[in-house]
Amino acid sequence: MFAHGDIETTTRPAMTYSPNDLIKLTNCRLALGDNLIPGDLWICASTGKIIDQQTVFYEQTIRPSSVHDLGGRILAPGLIDVQLNGGWGFDFSVPTERAQDFKDGVEMVNRQLIKTGVTSYLPTIISSKNDVYEKNLPFLSQPKDRNPTSGAESLGAHCEGPFLNPFKNGIHNKSVLQPPVNGISSLASVYGAANLRPETIAMITLAPEQPGALSAISELSKLGIISSGGHSNATYREMWHAVSSGVTMVTHMFNAMEQPHHRSPGIFGILGAQEGLKRPYYGIIADDIHVHPSFVRVAHGAHPEGTILVTDAMRMLGLPDGIYEWTNGERIKKTGGKLTLGEGDTIAGSSVTLVECLKNFVNWTGVSVAEGIKTVTETPAKMLGIEDRKGTLRPGADADLVVLNEAVGGDGQLMLTVEKVYKFGAEVYNAGDKARL
């Protein structure tokens, strides 16, 4: 039971702490379930974990040596973005001449990204030639250390393609798209067999109606790699079979897929499935460009437990408006948060932050702020199977935390801003201290 804003305790082996290791975050509203509950949170600087404050205080009679007063602000788990293509001028899908330059670019994105409240993410490579995966994937794998000063942490890469439907390619280059005709062998030949492990590739987006896709999906499940349906013309029945074979996620719902019809609901219809099927999670881009607010409400109403907000942000995130060179001699135009391919109307990802999507989502759906926070913390963690250590404030989880300031604008709309960020128990960003990271 929760009491007086304390975190629910669990039985775990006792650990002896030193007061110098302990930090108390006080005078805050904890994002717990569907509510914001006034209370405190204790974290351990040496382990980088959230700790059971009642056990430490009452059984070990230890008090923290450091107390941070958060001024009544929201304290939530660090945000998780499962679809990020790059940012601040760097693209995860474009190799550099020198491997060190690519490594430096990833590290730069990590340091910038954490300032937006995102502490963990899936760096995303869109459909590319085989050599791109060979060169880039090793730098996008899960890190082996727990260094808070490194910034946001990769949870493994998201390979979006190239096993997509060419009729729903979006901005993906059709020349590199292919069906996985030989199942998992096709994937191994493209990504590299050594990369087919969840530490390197956490998730793969593929069109489930393509030849060989169902076989590949089944094998990926055995490897612990998540299969997501996307860039697809799959019918409701085809998607049903895909979920039965192991698909647990849908990539950017409504975008790059057949739109729902009352007699042919397509991929979207799987959110209403009631045929003994475990409905998949689904990403949705709440940037007010990719999906109309009314459809965001419809999707969330159909399957609220599966809603995961994503940015699908491109390297133009954090850059000024203008025309930017992209792959294959093409260009992307940035106008505010809107990205379009060349001078056309084809949407080319986004350039918004995840906290902006969260703010929009809460305003559009009318859910509580705490309910909204779940779509960028608890729910993506569950989808990734890491809810014991990410996306939660429970003892034993990583002390990846974000402090949010909540306000109401003159138009009556909610505003959310990132005030502080903690990574593995260390304060790595403070809006009032621009020198950090």
Residue, then its C-alpha position, 0 to 999 in steps of 0.5 A: m500500500f502507498a502511504h503518505g506519498d511513500i513508494e510501495t515497498t517490496t521484499r529485497p535483500a537488505m543493503t547497508y548504506s552510508p549517509n553520504d550515498l543517500i539523496k532525498l528528493t523532497n517537496c515533490r509530487l510523485a508520478l505514481g500510476d494515474n496520480l500525482i502523490p505528494g511525497d519524497l523519493w530516496i536515491c543512492a548515488s553510489t548504486g544509481k538506484i531508487i531505494d526503499q526509504q522505509t527500510v533504510f530509515y526505520e531498520q538502519t536508522i540512516r538519514p540522507s546527507s543530501v536533501h533536494d527541495l523540488g518546490g512542489r514540482i512533479l517528479a517522474p521517471g526519466l522519459i523514454d523515446v523508442q523512435l528517434n532518428g537523430g538531432w542537433g545536426f546528427d543522423f544515426s542513419v548516415p555513416t561518417e568517414r571516420a568511426q570516431d566522428f560517428k561515435d562523437g556525434v552519438e555522444m553529442v546527441n546523448r548529452q543534448l537529448i537528456k536536457t529534454g527529459v529523455t534519459s533512455y531511447l532507441p536510436t533509430i536507423i531508417s531503411s539503408k544499405n547493408d554497410v550502414y548497419e555494419k558501420n553504425l549499429p555497434f555505436l548504437s548498442q546499449p552501453k556497458d557502463r553506467n556513466p551519468t555524464s554520458g547523457a541519455e542512454s541507448l536501450g539498443a537500436h530501432c531498425e526501421g526497415p528495410f523490410l517495408n512495403p514499398f507502397k507505404n515507404g514514406i521518406h524511406n528510399k524505395s531502392v533499398l526496400q526488400p521483402p524478408v523472403n528467407g525469414i530471419s536469414s534475410l534479416a541477418s544478411v542485412y543487419g549482420a548476424a552478430n547484431l541480431r541480439p537485443e543489446t544491439i537491436a532492440m526493435i525492428t519495424l517491418a511490414p508483416e504482409q511481406p513474404g517471409a515476414l511472419s517467419a522472421i517475426s517468430e524467430l525474432s521473438k525467440l531472440g528477444i528482439i521486438s517486432s513492430g508492424g509499420h510502413s505497411n498495407a496489412t489488412y486487419r486479418e494480416m495484422w492479427h496473424a502478425v500479432s499471433s506470430g509475435v508482433t508486440m508493437v505498431t510503429h507510428m500508428f496512422n502514418a505510413m499505413e492504410q487508413p481505417h475504413h468501417r468495413s476494413p479497419g486495417i492495422f488500426g483495427i487491431l486495437g479493438a481486437q477481442e479474439g483472445l489476442k493480446r493487443p499490441y502497444y503502438g507508437i503515436i506522434a502527438d506533434d499536431i502534424h502527423v496525427h489529428p488530435s481527434f484520432v489521438r483521442v480515438a486510439h487512446g480510447a480504444h487501447p489506453e494501456g498500449t499508448i506510447l508517445v514517440t517523436d520520430a525526430m530527425r537531425m533537424l531537432g534543435l536546429p533553426d528553420g531552413i532547408y537541410e541536405w538529406t540522403n541521396g541528394e534530397r532535401i528536407k524543409k524545416t518549418g517550425g516543428k514540421l519537416t517535409l521532403g523537398e518542396g512537397d507535402t510528404i512528412a519527413g519525421s518531426s523536430v519536436t521533443l517528447v515533453e512537447c508531445l506529452k503536453n499535447f497529449v494531455n491537452w487533447t485527451g483530457v487525461s491527468v498529467a500522471e496518466g499522460i506521463k505513463t505513455v512516455t515512461e511506464t508503458p514504453a518500459k513495459m513494451l521493452g520488457i524493462e519495467d523493473r529498472k526503467g519507467t518507474l519510481r519503485p525501489g530497485a529501479d534506476a534513478d533516472l528521473v525528470v523534474l517537470n514544472e506544470a503551469v496553465g497558459g493564458d489559453g487554459q492549456l497545460m504547459l510542461t517544462v523540464e526543470k531538472v534531470y537525474k541520471f543514475g542518481a546524479e543531477v545532470y541537468n538543471a534549467g537554471d544551470k546551463a553549464r551542466l553537460 
